[in-house]
Amino acid sequence: MKVKGIISEEKVTLPVMRGVLLGVESERIASEKEMSYEFRRCIEHANQLTKNTPEKSEALVADLIKLEKMKPEIAYRIANIMPKTRDEVRAIYAKERFTLSPEEVDNIVELVMTHF
């Protein structure tokens, strides 16, 4: 299968993507189409790494974006990884030009734990 061009692009969390992939998988099974190796690996990857429901992950992203010093890209990364410790949050912010205060890091960890 060759991709001719990108139609649209949007950020989604891993649980949302898992739901989309499972929908495509069920359509292919119903129409008895063969699933490629890459597609099967993609579904397996999403199943192993998804830690939350789509609703909870989208709510977490919405709450994270409200915080100061929070970019949408980082909010989606946090929602996908679901860091449980301060060090994990600091690792996500390692490439940014600013640093977070301990209170800001604790606030992010608390948000993640309430949506877990």
QUIPEGI-V426087 format. One line per field, one symbol per residue. ss: DSSP state (a for helix, b for strand, c for the rest). burial: 1 if it has 16 or more other C-alpha atoms within 10 Angstrom, else 0. Layout:
ss: ???
burial: ???
This chain:
ss: cccccccccccccaaaaaaaaaaaaaaaaaccccccaaaaaaaaaaaaaccccaaaaaaaaaaaaccccccaaaaaaaaaaccccaaaaaaacccccccccaaaaaaaaaaaaacc
burial: 00000000000111111110100010000000000000000010011001111101110110011000000001111111111100011100100000000000110110110010
